[in-house]
């Protein structure tokens, strides 16, 4: 009897532990499954832009909030549309996120995709739709936000928001690489293409820049703006290094940008990945003249899923990338949650519980 009571107590403890562990296994996985596709898609977009001779997009937390809000909304409804369930359009959602672009948020846009594939499939679909791809190559946009959601049926939803803010000119060290094993890097600059003449105290198209190790730019000479500039980090020891860039336009209006990179020991940086796995872009034929890009405006079907496309100027011929600066390495992010060990643990606990129950029943019959 004492053995039977002891076994019953052990069984109750095992079952209680099992009930506690199983919910944790379900709660620990969605964050990775939701975050990695958005991050991977953003990286693929920037690799595609680099292959076309365009600067990468800077990542905007505010644009991401607006994109994620709409991705969650359309995933719940199972539709691909630019109109929110509350009647909002993308301009309203971006404005409500706190993103203040030129003309109070008018210089923004949005792209929507749903499907069963991976982020690379979504980007391939956008690339095959000229009206959609125009948003990704519009030189006026400098920032991007990506939202991702699933509907429970295995369908993936991606919402991409685009924008440009006055005075925000992102810079990229080694085209956005997180690490480098060389203290000599390349700094890629953006410029004010949305409102080249500027507005009020906001900078227009920059003609000169200063590069510095510190944000005070003391005794730093001005030099002509170039899309790609070489730069030596302030040290050669492994660690994090910042680069500051001050832009100046013809009216002496300025804007400052910052980027950081981690310097590691030689040989620690893995081999450079291919620019865009699974998709080959056609060669770019430069045109004699690039027409001015008009402002994108909503179409008459404001309540539907489409807006008037933004005409895309012909991209310039991609410049050869310096041999001393590799392309930004694509970080290996899983597009789905990694397999968990919880099912194995649960199975072992259940098997142990079954054995204990059998032993208790056997002893009770005796």
VOBA-1610 file (N, C-alpha, C; in pm, whole numbers, padded with zeros to 5 digits, always signed):
BEGIN
Unk+00083-00120+00000Unk+00000+00000+00000Unk+00086+00126+00000Unk+00195+00123+00082Unk+00282+00239+00086Unk+00347+00262-00049Unk+00388+00150-00116Unk+00449+00164-00249Unk+00349+00222-00347Unk+00223+00173-00340Unk+00120+00222-00432Unk+00097+00371-00411Unk+00088+00415-00285Unk+00066+00558-00259Unk+00185+00639-00307Unk+00305+00585-00290Unk+00424+00656-00336Unk+00423+00673-00488Unk+00387+00563-00558Unk+00381+00570-00705Unk+00275+00668-00751Unk+00160+00669-00685Unk+00056+00763-00723Unk+00104+00907-00706Unk+00177+00935-00599Unk+00229+01069-00577Unk+00328+01107-00687Unk+00416+01014-00725Unk+00513+01041-00832Unk+00443+01066-00965Unk+00336+00990-00991Unk+00262+01005-01116Unk+00198+01143-01122Unk+00140+01186-01010Unk+00078+01319-01008Unk+00181+01427-01034Unk+00300+01413-00978Unk+00406+01511-01002Unk+00447+01515-01148Unk+00460+01395-01208Unk+00499+01390-01349Unk+00394+01454-01439Unk+00268+01425-01414Unk+00160+01483-01496Unk+00153+01633-01478Unk+00175+01683-01357Unk+00173+01827-01334Unk+00286+01895-01411Unk+00404+01831-01408Unk+00517+01888-01483Unk+00489+01889-01632Unk+00426+01783-01682Unk+00392+01775-01823Unk+00296+01885-01863Unk+00196+01910-01781Unk+00098+02015-01810Unk+00162+02153-01813Unk+00266+02172-01731Unk+00335+02300-01731Unk+00427+02316-01851Unk+00489+02206-01894Unk+00586+02214-02002Unk+00523+02230-02139Unk+00412+02164-02163Unk+00351+02168-02296Unk+00310+02308-02339Unk+00244+02390-02254Unk+00212+02526-02297Unk+00336+02608-02328Unk+00446+02587-02252Unk+00566+02662-02279Unk+00623+02630-02417Unk+00609+02506-02461Unk+00661+02468-02593Unk+00585+02539-02703Unk+00455+02566-02679Unk+00378+02637-02781Unk+00408+02785-02781Unk+00439+02843-02665Unk+00459+02986-02657Unk+00599+03028-02700Unk+00694+02939-02702Unk+00832+02978-02728Unk+00867+02987-02876Unk+00777+02950-02967Unk+00813+02942-03108Unk+00761+03055-03197Unk+00641+03112-03177Unk+00589+03206-03276Unk+00675+03326-03302Unk+00747+03381-03202Unk+00823+03503-03224Unk+00926+03484-03335Unk+00997+03372-03333Unk+01097+03346-03436Unk+01030+03328-03571Unk+00915+03260-03575Unk+00848+03235-03702Unk+00796+03364-03761Unk+00756+03461-03676Unk+00701+03585-03727Unk+00810+03684-03766Unk+00922+03686-03693Unk+01022+03788-03715Unk+01112+03758-03834Unk+01158+03634-03848Unk+01260+03605-03947Unk+01216+03629-04092Unk+01093+03599-04135Unk+01056+03627-04273Unk+01063+03776-04307Unk+01023+03862-04215Unk+01029+04006-04241Unk+01174+04052-04254Unk+01260+04004-04165Unk+01401+04041-04170Unk+01465+03989-04299Unk+01435+03865-04334Unk+01493+03807-04456Unk+01445+03882-04579Unk+01318+03917-04582Unk+01266+03989-04699Unk+01335+04125-04713Unk+01352+04196-04602Unk+01419+04325-04607Unk+01561+04312-04659Unk+01632+04208-04617Unk+01768+04185-04664Unk+01770+04154-04814Unk+01674+04074-04859Unk+01667+04041-05001Unk+01638+04165-05086Unk+01551+04252-05036Unk+01521+04376-05108Unk+01648+04460-05124Unk+01724+04474-05018Unk+01846+04555-05025Unk+01950+04493-05116Unk+01958+04361-05118Unk+02051+04296-05211Unk+02009+04319-05356Unk+01879+04316-05379Unk+01830+04341-05514Unk+01860+04484-05557Unk+01841+04579-05467Unk+01870+04719-05501Unk+02020+04738-05530Unk+02105+04674-05451Unk+02248+04685-05476Unk+02285+04628-05613Unk+02222+04519-05652Unk+02252+04459-05782Unk+02207+04549-05896Unk+02116+04642-05868Unk+02069+04737-05969Unk+02141+04871-05961Unk+02241+04881-05874Unk+02314+05006-05861Unk+02246+05107-05772Unk+02150+05063-05690Unk+02078+05153-05599Unk+02128+05131-05456Unk+02117+05235-05375Unk+02154+05222-05233Unk+02052+05137-05161Unk+02090+05069-05054Unk+01993+04993-04975Unk+01891+05087-04911Unk+01782+05028-04863Unk+01685+05103-04783Unk+01730+05104-04637Unk+01712+05218-04571Unk+01727+05220-04427Unk+01604+05160-04363Unk+01621+05100-04245Unk+01508+05038-04174Unk+01446+05139-04081Unk+01315+05161-04094Unk+01242+05256-04010Unk+01150+05180-03915Unk+01166+05203-03785Unk+01079+05140-03687Unk+00935+05184-03704Unk+00914+05311-03739Unk+00778+05364-03755Unk+00709+05303-03876Unk+00781+05293-03987Unk+00723+05229-04106Unk+00694+05082-04078Unk+00780+05017-04001Unk+00758+04877-03966Unk+00632+04862-03882Unk+00608+04953-03790Unk+00486+04947-03709Unk+00362+04958-03795Unk+00363+05050-03891Unk+00248+05064-03982Unk+00229+04940-04067Unk+00340+04882-04116Unk+00332+04762-04198Unk+00280+04643-04119Unk+00329+04627-03995Unk+00286+04514-03913Unk+00138+04527-03876Unk+00094+04648-03850Unk-00049+04670-03819Unk-00137+04621-03933Unk-00099+04653-04056Unk-00182+04613-04170Unk-00166+04464-04200Unk-00045+04409-04180Unk-00026+04265-04203Unk-00114+04184-04109Unk-00120+04221-03982Unk-00206+04150-03887Unk-00353+04162-03927Unk-00389+04279-03977Unk-00528+04305-04015Unk-00571+04217-04132Unk-00493+04218-04241Unk-00535+04143-04359Unk-00522+03993-04338Unk-00431+03950-04248Unk-00420+03807-04219Unk-00546+03759-04148Unk-00602+03839-04062Unk-00725+03802-03993Unk-00843+03795-04090Unk-00841+03881-04192Unk-00951+03884-04289Unk-00928+03794-04409Unk-00803+03751-04430Unk-00773+03664-04542Unk-00783+03731-04677Unk-00745+03860-04686Unk-00753+03934-04812Unk-00623+04010-04834Unk-00598+04045-04960Unk-00484+04130-04995Unk-00539+04263-05043Unk-00534+04362-04961Unk-00590+04493-04993Unk-00512+04601-04921Unk-00517+04722-04974Unk-00452+04835-04909Unk-00547+04903-04809Unk-00671+04863-04809Unk-00768+04926-04718Unk-00779+04845-04590Unk-00766+04912-04476Unk-00777+04846-04349Unk-00921+04817-04311Unk-00940+04728-04215Unk-01075+04696-04169Unk-01142+04818-04108Unk-01063+04914-04058Unk-01119+05036-04000Unk-01136+05147-04103Unk-01117+05113-04231Unk-01133+05212-04338Unk-01007+05292-04365Unk-00897+05264-04297Unk-00774+05341-04316Unk-00705+05303-04446Unk-00633+05401-04504Unk-00543+05371-04614Unk-00400+05375-04562Unk-00304+05345-04647Unk-00166+05334-04599Unk-00113+05468-04550Unk-00157+05579-04609Unk-00111+05710-04564Unk-00155+05735-04420Unk-00278+05702-04392Unk-00329+05723-04256Unk-00254+05635-04156Unk-00232+05507-04192Unk-00163+05416-04099Unk-00021+05463-04073Unk+00047+05509-04177Unk+00185+05555-04160Unk+00188+05683-04079Unk+00093+05772-04103Unk+00087+05896-04026Unk+00057+05868-03880Unk-00035+05774-03854Unk-00071+05742-03715Unk+00043+05671-03642Unk+00136+05611-03715Unk+00253+05550-03652Unk+00354+05656-03608Unk+00334+05780-03653Unk+00424+05889-03616Unk+00529+05922-03719Unk+00517+05863-03837Unk+00615+05888-03943Unk+00574+06015-04017Unk+00657+06118-04010Unk+00626+06247-04074Unk+00714+06265-04196Unk+00659+06234-04311Unk+00733+06248-04435Unk+00704+06383-04497Unk+00760+06407-04612Unk+00734+06532-04682Unk+00584+06549-04705Unk+00538+06672-04699Unk+00396+06703-04719Unk+00307+06623-04624Unk+00354+06610-04498Unk+00277+06543-04394Unk+00237+06401-04433Unk+00332+06327-04484Unk+00307+06186-04508Unk+00262+06150-04647Unk+00262+06246-04739Unk+00217+06212-04874Unk+00322+06134-04953Unk+00448+06150-04919Unk+00552+06082-04994Unk+00581+05947-04930Unk+00482+05858-04934Unk+00494+05723-04881Unk+00421+05630-04976Unk+00441+05500-04960Unk+00371+05402-05043Unk+00367+05269-04970Unk+00299+05172-05031Unk+00279+05042-04967Unk+00265+04934-05073Unk+00318+04815-05043Unk+00302+04698-05129Unk+00252+04582-05042Unk+00167+04498-05100Unk+00105+04387-05026Unk+00122+04258-05105Unk+00154+04149-05033Unk+00166+04016-05095Unk+00111+03912-05001Unk+00045+03810-05057Unk+00009+03692-04980Unk+00037+03569-05064Unk+00073+03460-04998Unk+00103+03338-05071Unk+00151+03229-04977Unk+00185+03115-05037Unk+00230+02999-04960Unk+00381+02985-04960Unk+00450+03070-05036Unk+00594+03057-05051Unk+00673+03127-04943Unk+00804+03144-04971Unk+00898+03205-04880Unk+00922+03352-04920Unk+00997+03429-04839Unk+01024+03568-04875Unk+01084+03586-05014Unk+01171+03493-05057Unk+01228+03504-05192Unk+01120+03492-05298Unk+01016+03409-05273Unk+00905+03397-05368Unk+00826+03526-05374Unk+00808+03591-05260Unk+00736+03719-05259Unk+00812+03823-05341Unk+00943+03829-05322Unk+01022+03927-05396Unk+01023+03896-05545Unk+01027+03767-05582Unk+01020+03730-05723Unk+00887+03773-05783Unk+00779+03762-05706Unk+00648+03804-05757Unk+00646+03955-05777Unk+00697+04031-05681Unk+00701+04177-05697Unk+00784+04215-05820Unk+00896+04146-05838Unk+00983+04176-05950Unk+00914+04150-06083Unk+00825+04052-06088Unk+00753+04020-06211Unk+00636+04110-06239Unk+00603+04201-06147Unk+00492+04295-06165Unk+00549+04436-06175Unk+00561+04491-06297Unk+00625+04623-06312Unk+00565+04731-06224Unk+00433+04732-06210Unk+00370+04836-06128Unk+00408+04821-05981Unk+00425+04698-05935Unk+00465+04675-05797Unk+00615+04702-05779Unk+00696+04654-05872Unk+00840+04667-05860Unk+00885+04813-05866Unk+00802+04899-05927Unk+00836+05041-05935Unk+00855+05101-05797Unk+00781+05053-05699Unk+00794+05106-05563Unk+00930+05071-05504Unk+00979+04953-05535Unk+01106+04907-05477Unk+01227+04976-05538Unk+01212+05033-05656Unk+01325+05096-05724Unk+01308+05247-05737Unk+01203+05303-05680Unk+01183+05448-05685Unk+01295+05515-05606Unk+01378+05599-05669Unk+01494+05658-05599Unk+01455+05757-05491Unk+01331+05800-05488Unk+01291+05898-05386Unk+01280+05836-05248Unk+01247+05707-05240Unk+01229+05643-05110Unk+01363+05600-05052Unk+01382+05629-04924Unk+01508+05596-04857Unk+01490+05499-04741Unk+01365+05479-04696Unk+01340+05394-04580Unk+01231+05294-04611Unk+01232+05185-04535Unk+01137+05077-04558Unk+01095+05017-04424Unk+00976+04960-04423Unk+00928+04882-04309Unk+00858+04758-04362Unk+00876+04644-04296Unk+00818+04518-04342Unk+00738+04455-04229Unk+00613+04421-04257Unk+00529+04350-04162Unk+00497+04211-04215Unk+00488+04112-04124Unk+00462+03973-04164Unk+00361+03911-04069Unk+00269+03831-04126Unk+00170+03760-04044Unk+00126+03635-04118Unk+00064+03541-04044Unk+00007+03419-04101Unk-00138+03409-04058Unk-00219+03336-04136Unk-00363+03330-04108Unk-00406+03199-04042Unk-00313+03112-04006Unk-00349+02984-03944Unk-00372+02874-04045Unk-00379+02907-04173Unk-00398+02809-04279Unk-00270+02790-04362Unk-00161+02845-04315Unk-00035+02833-04387Unk-00011+02941-04490Unk-00100+03040-04498Unk-00085+03149-04593Unk-00005+03260-04526Unk+00096+03312-04597Unk+00182+03417-04546Unk+00139+03552-04603Unk+00149+03656-04522Unk+00113+03792-04562Unk+00231+03884-04536Unk+00272+03958-04639Unk+00379+04056-04627Unk+00325+04193-04666Unk+00352+04291-04583Unk+00318+04430-04613Unk+00447+04511-04607Unk+00475+04586-04712Unk+00597+04666-04722Unk+00558+04812-04732Unk+00612+04894-04645Unk+00585+05038-04650Unk+00713+05111-04687Unk+00699+05216-04769Unk+00811+05294-04819Unk+00794+05439-04778Unk+00905+05509-04758Unk+00894+05650-04722Unk+01026+05723-04732Unk+01016+05855-04720Unk+01133+05943-04714Unk+01097+06059-04622Unk+01187+06085-04527Unk+01164+06194-04432Unk+01266+06305-04455Unk+01228+06430-04434Unk+01325+06540-04451Unk+01436+06529-04348Unk+01557+06545-04396Unk+01672+06542-04306Unk+01719+06405-04265Unk+01656+06300-04313Unk+01697+06163-04281Unk+01762+06102-04405Unk+01894+06092-04403Unk+01970+06038-04516Unk+02053+05921-04465Unk+02003+05799-04477Unk+02074+05682-04423Unk+02210+05662-04490Unk+02305+05608-04414Unk+02435+05568-04467Unk+02457+05421-04434Unk+02545+05356-04511Unk+02566+05212-04496Unk+02715+05181-04505Unk+02768+05118-04401Unk+02908+05076-04403Unk+02915+04937-04466Unk+02997+04925-04569Unk+03006+04797-04643Unk+02866+04749-04683Unk+02785+04843-04726Unk+02648+04813-04773Unk+02563+04742-04669Unk+02582+04779-04543Unk+02497+04726-04438Unk+02549+04602-04369Unk+02675+04565-04395Unk+02731+04446-04329Unk+02740+04470-04179Unk+02719+04365-04102Unk+02728+04378-03958Unk+02869+04372-03906Unk+02958+04300-03978Unk+03096+04282-03934Unk+03191+04297-04052Unk+03316+04323-04021Unk+03422+04330-04121Unk+03552+04286-04056Unk+03642+04230-04135Unk+03773+04195-04081Unk+03881+04289-04132Unk+03838+04398-04197Unk+03932+04499-04246Unk+03897+04635-04188Unk+03994+04710-04137Unk+03964+04844-04085Unk+03938+04946-04194Unk+03958+04910-04319Unk+03925+04998-04432Unk+03791+04954-04489Unk+03695+05045-04489Unk+03559+05010-04529Unk+03511+05106-04637Unk+03394+05078-04690Unk+03329+05166-04787Unk+03201+05219-04723Unk+03180+05349-04734Unk+03060+05413-04679Unk+02972+05454-04797Unk+02855+05392-04806Unk+02761+05426-04913Unk+02666+05533-04862Unk+02648+05639-04941Unk+02566+05752-04902Unk+02437+05756-04982Unk+02331+05803-04921Unk+02209+05836-04993Unk+02204+05987-05012Unk+02098+06035-05076Unk+02084+06179-05098Unk+01937+06215-05105Unk+01910+06343-05100Unk+01772+06391-05103Unk+01722+06396-05247Unk+01656+06287-05290Unk+01600+06279-05424Unk+01451+06309-05424Unk+01387+06303-05308Unk+01243+06327-05301Unk+01210+06474-05320Unk+01281+06561-05248Unk+01261+06706-05259Unk+01400+06767-05275Unk+01456+06765-05397Unk+01595+06807-05417Unk+01623+06951-05375Unk+01523+07038-05380Unk+01544+07177-05343Unk+01529+07201-05193Unk+01490+07098-05120Unk+01470+07114-04977Unk+01343+07193-04947Unk+01324+07220-04820Unk+01204+07293-04780Unk+01229+07357-04643Unk+01222+07487-04637Unk+01247+07556-04511Unk+01388+07531-04463Unk+01401+07480-04340Unk+01533+07450-04285Unk+01580+07310-04320Unk+01495+07232-04389Unk+01533+07095-04423Unk+01623+07093-04545Unk+01724+07008-04538Unk+01825+07000-04642Unk+01767+06952-04774Unk+01821+07007-04883Unk+01789+06958-05016Unk+01896+06859-05060Unk+01921+06853-05188Unk+02020+06758-05239Unk+02160+06800-05195Unk+02230+06708-05130Unk+02362+06739-05076Unk+02466+06746-05186Unk+02559+06839-05170Unk+02669+06852-05265Unk+02804+06826-05197Unk+02807+06834-05063Unk+02930+06812-04989Unk+02903+06727-04866Unk+03006+06659-04817Unk+02993+06578-04696Unk+03119+06588-04612Unk+03104+06559-04484Unk+03215+06540-04393Unk+03204+06400-04333Unk+03313+06328-04324Unk+03317+06199-04257Unk+03403+06211-04133Unk+03356+06153-04021Unk+03427+06169-03897Unk+03410+06047-03808Unk+03506+06030-03715Unk+03495+05925-03615Unk+03408+05969-03497Unk+03386+06099-03485Unk+03309+06155-03374Unk+03199+06246-03429Unk+03093+06272-03353Unk+02982+06353-03405Unk+03007+06502-03404Unk+03124+06550-03359Unk+03146+06694-03355Unk+03211+06748-03482Unk+03270+06660-03566Unk+03328+06699-03695Unk+03434+06809-03680Unk+03507+06807-03570Unk+03610+06909-03547Unk+03725+06893-03645Unk+03758+07004-03712Unk+03870+07009-03807Unk+03858+06905-03919Unk+03735+06869-03954Unk+03713+06773-04062Unk+03682+06851-04190Unk+03758+06830-04297Unk+03733+06906-04421Unk+03609+06854-04495Unk+03549+06941-04570Unk+03438+06903-04658Unk+03494+06843-04786Unk+03421+06750-04843Unk+03459+06689-04970Unk+03334+06670-05055Unk+03347+06659-05185Unk+03229+06645-05270Unk+03151+06518-05235Unk+03020+06527-05245Unk+02935+06410-05222Unk+02962+06306-05329Unk+02979+06183-05289Unk+02994+06070-05379Unk+02908+05956-05325Unk+02855+05871-05412Unk+02770+05762-05360Unk+02846+05660-05276Unk+02979+05649-05298Unk+03058+05548-05226Unk+03193+05609-05194Unk+03228+05610-05064Unk+03353+05672-05022Unk+03433+05574-04936Unk+03566+05566-04957Unk+03649+05482-04870Unk+03668+05549-04735Unk+03687+05467-04630Unk+03705+05523-04496Unk+03783+05423-04412Unk+03875+05476-04332Unk+03951+05394-04238Unk+03892+05412-04099Unk+03859+05302-04034Unk+03804+05309-03899Unk+03907+05370-03804Unk+03860+05413-03689Unk+03947+05485-03595Unk+04047+05395-03524Unk+04037+05264-03540Unk+04130+05172-03476Unk+04139+05041-03552Unk+04230+04956-03506Unk+04249+04826-03570Unk+04220+04711-03476Unk+04187+04741-03350Unk+04154+04637-03255Unk+04009+04593-03273Unk+03977+04466-03253Unk+03838+04421-03266Unk+03746+04501-03174Unk+03627+04531-03224Unk+03530+04608-03147Unk+03433+04680-03239Unk+03344+04759-03181Unk+03245+04835-03257Unk+03299+04973-03290Unk+03280+05014-03415Unk+03328+05145-03461Unk+03213+05219-03529Unk+03205+05350-03502Unk+03101+05434-03561Unk+03160+05523-03669Unk+03077+05554-03766Unk+03112+05650-03870Unk+03000+05753-03875Unk+03038+05880-03872Unk+02942+05990-03877Unk+02960+06065-04009Unk+02848+06100-04072Unk+02852+06174-04197Unk+02762+06296-04184Unk+02816+06413-04217Unk+02737+06535-04222Unk+02721+06577-04367Unk+02596+06595-04409Unk+02564+06636-04545Unk+02541+06787-04548Unk+02573+06851-04660Unk+02545+06994-04676Unk+02502+07022-04819Unk+02392+07098-04831Unk+02344+07132-04965Unk+02393+07271-05006Unk+02348+07318-05121Unk+02394+07447-05173Unk+02349+07566-05091Unk+02249+07548-05006Unk+02201+07656-04920Unk+02258+07647-04780Unk+02363+07567-04762Unk+02430+07547-04633Unk+02342+07482-04528Unk+02239+07412-04570Unk+02158+07333-04476Unk+02224+07197-04460Unk+02220+07145-04338Unk+02294+07021-04308Unk+02205+06915-04247Unk+02252+06792-04253Unk+02189+06678-04188Unk+02300+06581-04151Unk+02283+06508-04040Unk+02385+06416-03991Unk+02330+06275-03987Unk+02412+06178-04025Unk+02376+06036-04020Unk+02488+05958-03952Unk+02453+05844-03898Unk+02549+05761-03825Unk+02527+05614-03860Unk+02634+05536-03862Unk+02627+05391-03879Unk+02742+05329-03802Unk+02726+05204-03762Unk+02830+05133-03688Unk+02858+04999-03753Unk+02976+04945-03726Unk+03014+04814-03775Unk+03110+04752-03674Unk+03110+04620-03664Unk+03198+04550-03572Unk+03320+04498-03648Unk+03437+04535-03599Unk+03562+04488-03657Unk+03603+04360-03584Unk+03632+04255-03660Unk+03673+04127-03602Unk+03811+04091-03655Unk+03868+03987-03598Unk+04001+03942-03640Unk+03996+03890-03783Unk+04105+03905-03858Unk+04108+03857-03996Unk+04070+03709-04005Unk+03985+03677-04102Unk+03944+03539-04123Unk+03816+03501-04051Unk+03765+03586-03962Unk+03643+03553-03889Unk+03516+03582-03969Unk+03526+03663-04072Unk+03409+03695-04153Unk+03384+03580-04250Unk+03263+03521-04252Unk+03235+03410-04344Unk+03235+03457-04488Unk+03244+03364-04583Unk+03245+03403-04725Unk+03122+03483-04763Unk+03139+03574-04860Unk+03029+03657-04906Unk+02925+03574-04979Unk+02798+03591-04941Unk+02690+03517-05007Unk+02661+03577-05144Unk+02587+03503-05226Unk+02548+03553-05356Unk+02453+03670-05339Unk+02451+03767-05432Unk+02369+03886-05415Unk+02221+03856-05397Unk+02167+03760-05473Unk+02024+03735-05462Unk+01997+03590-05498Unk+02000+03499-05404Unk+01981+03357-05436Unk+01845+03331-05498Unk+01845+03254-05607Unk+01719+03212-05666Unk+01659+03308-05765Unk+01722+03422-05789Unk+01663+03518-05883Unk+01775+03588-05958Unk+01767+03586-06090Unk+01867+03651-06174Unk+01802+03773-06238Unk+01855+03890-06211Unk+01801+04012-06270Unk+01857+04031-06410Unk+01776+04080-06502Unk+01826+04106-06637Unk+01926+04220-06635Unk+02014+04226-06735Unk+02111+04336-06740Unk+02041+04470-06757Unk+02101+04574-06702Unk+02044+04707-06708Unk+02103+04782-06826Unk+02018+04837-06911Unk+02062+04919-07023Unk+02041+05064-06987Unk+02148+05143-06971Unk+02130+05283-06932Unk+02061+05362-07041Unk+01975+05452-07002Unk+01904+05538-07098Unk+01979+05669-07114Unk+01951+05737-07223Unk+02018+05864-07250Unk+01976+05971-07152Unk+01851+05969-07113Unk+01800+06070-07020Unk+01702+06005-06926Unk+01702+06050-06804Unk+01611+05997-06703Unk+01501+06098-06679Unk+01375+06066-06714Unk+01266+06163-06693Unk+01241+06185-06544Unk+01189+06302-06514Unk+01156+06334-06375Unk+01042+06247-06329Unk+01052+06196-06208Unk+00950+06108-06153Unk+00841+06189-06085Unk+00716+06182-06133Unk+00609+06257-06068Unk+00569+06195-05935Unk+00500+06273-05852Unk+00454+06225-05723Unk+00345+06121-05743Unk+00352+06009-05668Unk+00250+05905-05676Unk+00123+05952-05606Unk+00009+05928-05667Unk-00119+05966-05608Unk-00211+05846-05609Unk-00305+05837-05513Unk-00398+05726-05511Unk-00487+05725-05633Unk-00526+05606-05676Unk-00618+05594-05788Unk-00761+05618-05741Unk-00853+05618-05834Unk-00993+05642-05799Unk-01049+05530-05713Unk-00992+05409-05728Unk-01041+05295-05650Unk-00973+05291-05515Unk-00994+05397-05434Unk-00928+05408-05305Unk-00965+05293-05212Unk-01086+05237-05229Unk-01129+05130-05139Unk-01082+04993-05184Unk-01018+04985-05298Unk-00975+04856-05350Unk-00835+04824-05307Unk-00771+04732-05384Unk-00640+04682-05345Unk-00526+04744-05424Unk-00555+04842-05511Unk-00448+04895-05594Unk-00448+05046-05592Unk-00329+05104-05612Unk-00313+05247-05623Unk-00235+05275-05750Unk-00238+05399-05792Unk-00168+05436-05914Unk-00020+05408-05897Unk+00044+05342-05994Unk+00186+05308-05979Unk+00274+05431-05989Unk+00392+05421-05930Unk+00492+05525-05940Unk+00584+05494-06056Unk+00588+05580-06160Unk+00677+05553-06273Unk+00821+05539-06224Unk+00893+05447-06287Unk+01030+05418-06245Unk+01128+05468-06350Unk+01221+05557-06311Unk+01323+05597-06406Unk+01419+05480-06431Unk+01480+05480-06548Unk+01573+05373-06581Unk+01691+05377-06485Unk+01723+05265-06417Unk+01835+05265-06322Unk+01968+05287-06394Unk+02061+05348-06323Unk+02193+05369-06380Unk+02267+05236-06386Unk+02369+05233-06469Unk+02449+05112-06480Unk+02517+05082-06347Unk+02502+04962-06293Unk+02565+04931-06164Unk+02716+04952-06169Unk+02767+05026-06070Unk+02910+05052-06067Unk+02984+04931-06010Unk+03106+04906-06056Unk+03183+04794-05999Unk+03205+04817-05850Unk+03181+04716-05771Unk+03198+04731-05628Unk+03345+04716-05593Unk+03398+04802-05507Unk+03541+04795-05474Unk+03580+04656-05422Unk+03696+04609-05468Unk+03740+04476-05426Unk+03774+04471-05278Unk+03799+04588-05218Unk+03837+04589-05078Unk+03717+04595-04985Unk+03597+04594-05041Unk+03477+04595-04958Unk+03376+04494-05012Unk+03353+04382-04942Unk+03256+04283-04991Unk+03114+04333-04974Unk+03023+04272-05048Unk+02882+04300-05027Unk+02842+04258-04887Unk+02739+04324-04836Unk+02690+04286-04703Unk+02645+04142-04704Unk+02693+04067-04608Unk+02657+03926-04603Unk+02513+03908-04558Unk+02441+03821-04628Unk+02304+03791-04589Unk+02305+03705-04465Unk+02252+03759-04355Unk+02250+03684-04231Unk+02158+03564-04245Unk+02200+03453-04194Unk+02121+03332-04205Unk+02012+03335-04100Unk+01889+03364-04147Unk+01774+03367-04058Unk+01680+03257-04102Unk+01631+03178-04007Unk+01534+03074-04040Unk+01403+03139-04080Unk+01338+03088-04186Unk+01209+03141-04227Unk+01096+03075-04153Unk+01126+02978-04069Unk+01023+02914-03986Unk+01085+02882-03852Unk+01002+02855-03756Unk+01053+02824-03623Unk+01139+02699-03629Unk+01249+02701-03551Unk+01337+02584-03548Unk+01267+02470-03475Unk+01300+02347-03512Unk+01237+02234-03444Unk+01263+02241-03295Unk+01163+02207-03219Unk+01174+02214-03074Unk+01193+02076-03016Unk+01256+02067-02898Unk+01274+01940-02829Unk+01159+01908-02735Unk+01062+02000-02725Unk+00951+01978-02631Unk+00872+01851-02663Unk+00839+01821-02791Unk+00766+01697-02817Unk+00840+01573-02766Unk+00974+01572-02776Unk+01050+01456-02728Unk+01038+01445-02576Unk+01053+01561-02508Unk+01041+01561-02362Unk+00903+01514-02319Unk+00800+01565-02390Unk+00662+01527-02354Unk+00641+01378-02373Unk+00696+01323-02483Unk+00679+01180-02508Unk+00746+01096-02401Unk+00866+01137-02359Unk+00934+01063-02254Unk+00857+01068-02123Unk+00801+01186-02092Unk+00724+01198-01969Unk+00599+01111-01973Unk+00533+01110-02089Unk+00412+01027-02102Unk+00446+00878-02089Unk+00558+00838-02152Unk+00597+00698-02141Unk+00630+00660-01996Unk+00702+00752-01927Unk+00733+00725-01788Unk+00609+00717-01702Unk+00511+00806-01730Unk+00385+00804-01656Unk+00310+00675-01679Unk+00311+00627-01805Unk+00240+00502-01835Unk+00302+00383-01762Unk+00436+00379-01757Unk+00502+00270-01686Unk+00469+00272-01537Unk+00467+00393-01479Unk+00435+00403-01337Unk+00291+00361-01310Unk+00198+00400-01400Unk+00059+00360-01383Unk+00044+00208-01390Unk+00118+00146-01483Unk+00112+00000-01495Unk+00166-00069-01370Unk+00276-00012-01316Unk+00332-00070-01195Unk+00237-00056-01078Unk+00169+00059-01069Unk+00074+00081-00960Unk-00043-00018-00969Unk-00090-00038-01093Unk-00204-00130-01111Unk-00162-00272-01075Unk-00039-00311-01111Unk+00008-00446-01081Unk+00019-00467-00929Unk+00075-00369-00859Unk+00090-00382-00716Unk-00044-00382-00645Unk-00138-00306-00700Unk-00271-00300-00637Unk-00341-00437-00647Unk-00323-00505-00761Unk-00388-00635-00776Unk-00329-00737-00679Unk-00200-00718-00643Unk-00138-00810-00549Unk-00189-00784-00406
//
